[in-house]
Amino acid sequence: MKLLTPEFGLLIWTLVSFLIFFWIMAKFAFPAITKGLKAREEGIANSLASAEKAKAEMASLKSENEALMARAREERAVMLKEAKEETNKMIAEAKEKAKNEYDRILADAQSAIQQQKNAALTDVKNQVGNLVIEVAEKVLRKELANKSEQENYIKQLADGVKLN
């Protein structure tokens, strides 16, 4: 039973050592531990505040990014519309230019045809004139006493002439 009940002297020395240990801890260790805990608490609070700030910045950047994307989509739509209008304009200009060129070529062709037609008519008139002169020359060269023979001869010459 001596083991379960300590002596009075042991109890006092244990109490004295405990008080000295408690006083040393209270003087040196507890302030350091308290200071460390406060520093850690402040660090955690600062980290949480930084995280909240970063979260708010990310939300702000996300909304700015979405606004930029919307503006980029609008600009793309405008650019596509302008490109389509420019393409249609170029096509219309090309069609108009082709039509004008067609009209000019057609007018040139009609003018050339008219010139060739006039030249052909002039050539035919010249040939007819030459034929008339030849017939008149032949008629005058041949002396015929009879008028009916002259008319028959003229008819024969006229039948012999083939116009192309």
Backbone hydrogen bonds, N-H to C=O, Kabsch-Sander energy under -0.5 kcal/mol:
donor,donor_aa,acceptor,acceptor_aa,energy
4,L,1,M,-0.7
5,T,1,M,-1.2
11,L,7,E,-1.9
12,I,8,F,-1.9
13,W,9,G,-2.7
14,T,10,L,-2.1
15,L,11,L,-2.1
16,V,12,I,-3.1
17,S,13,W,-2.5
18,F,14,T,-2.1
19,L,15,L,-2.5
20,I,16,V,-2.7
21,F,17,S,-2.6
22,F,18,F,-2.9
23,W,19,L,-3.0
24,I,20,I,-2.5
25,M,21,F,-2.3
26,A,22,F,-3.0
27,K,23,W,-2.4
28,F,24,I,-2.7
29,A,24,I,-0.8
30,F,25,M,-3.4
32,A,28,F,-1.0
33,I,29,A,-2.8
34,T,30,F,-3.2
35,K,31,P,-2.9
36,G,32,A,-2.6
37,L,33,I,-2.7
38,K,34,T,-2.7
39,A,35,K,-2.5
40,R,36,G,-2.6
41,E,37,L,-2.6
42,E,38,K,-2.9
43,G,39,A,-2.5
44,I,40,R,-2.5
45,A,41,E,-2.6
46,N,42,E,-3.1
47,S,43,G,-2.5
48,L,44,I,-2.7
49,A,45,A,-2.7
50,S,46,N,-2.9
51,A,47,S,-2.6
52,E,48,L,-2.5
53,K,49,A,-2.7
54,A,50,S,-2.9
55,K,51,A,-2.5
56,A,52,E,-2.6
57,E,53,K,-2.5
58,M,54,A,-2.6
59,A,55,K,-2.3
60,S,56,A,-2.4
61,L,57,E,-3.1
62,K,58,M,-2.6
63,S,59,A,-2.4
64,E,60,S,-2.4
65,N,61,L,-2.9
66,E,62,K,-2.5
67,A,63,S,-2.2
68,L,64,E,-2.7
69,M,65,N,-2.6
70,A,66,E,-2.4
71,R,67,A,-2.6
72,A,68,L,-2.7
73,R,69,M,-2.5
74,E,70,A,-2.3
75,E,71,R,-2.5
76,R,72,A,-2.5
77,A,73,R,-2.5
78,V,74,E,-2.5
79,M,75,E,-2.8
80,L,76,R,-2.7
81,K,77,A,-2.4
82,E,78,V,-2.7
83,A,79,M,-2.6
84,K,80,L,-2.4
85,E,81,K,-2.5
86,E,82,E,-2.7
87,T,83,A,-2.5
88,N,84,K,-2.6
89,K,85,E,-2.5
90,M,86,E,-2.7
91,I,87,T,-2.6
92,A,88,N,-2.6
93,E,89,K,-2.6
94,A,90,M,-2.6
95,K,91,I,-2.6
96,E,92,A,-2.6
97,K,93,E,-2.8
98,A,94,A,-2.7
99,K,95,K,-2.7
100,N,96,E,-2.6
101,E,97,K,-2.6
102,Y,98,A,-2.7
103,D,99,K,-2.9
104,R,100,N,-2.5
105,I,101,E,-2.9
106,L,102,Y,-2.9
107,A,103,D,-2.6
108,D,104,R,-2.7
109,A,105,I,-2.7
110,Q,106,L,-2.9
111,S,107,A,-2.5
112,A,108,D,-2.7
113,I,109,A,-2.9
114,Q,110,Q,-2.6
115,Q,111,S,-2.5
116,Q,112,A,-2.7
117,K,113,I,-2.8
118,N,114,Q,-2.7
119,A,115,Q,-2.5
120,A,116,Q,-2.7
121,L,117,K,-2.8
122,T,118,N,-2.6
123,D,119,A,-2.5
124,V,120,A,-2.9
125,K,121,L,-3.0
126,N,122,T,-2.5
127,Q,123,D,-2.6
128,V,124,V,-3.1
129,G,125,K,-2.9
130,N,126,N,-2.5
131,L,127,Q,-2.7
132,V,128,V,-2.9
133,I,129,G,-2.5
134,E,130,N,-2.7
135,V,131,L,-3.0
136,A,132,V,-3.0
137,E,133,I,-2.5
138,K,134,E,-2.8
139,V,135,V,-2.8
140,L,136,A,-2.6
141,R,137,E,-2.2
142,K,138,K,-2.0
143,E,141,R,-0.7
144,L,142,K,-0.8
150,Q,146,N,-1.4
151,E,147,K,-2.1
152,N,148,S,-2.4
153,Y,149,E,-2.4
154,I,150,Q,-2.4
155,K,151,E,-2.5
156,Q,152,N,-2.5
157,L,153,Y,-2.3
158,A,154,I,-2.6
159,D,155,K,-2.5
160,G,156,Q,-1.6
161,V,157,L,-1.0
162,K,160,G,-0.5
163,L,161,V,-0.5
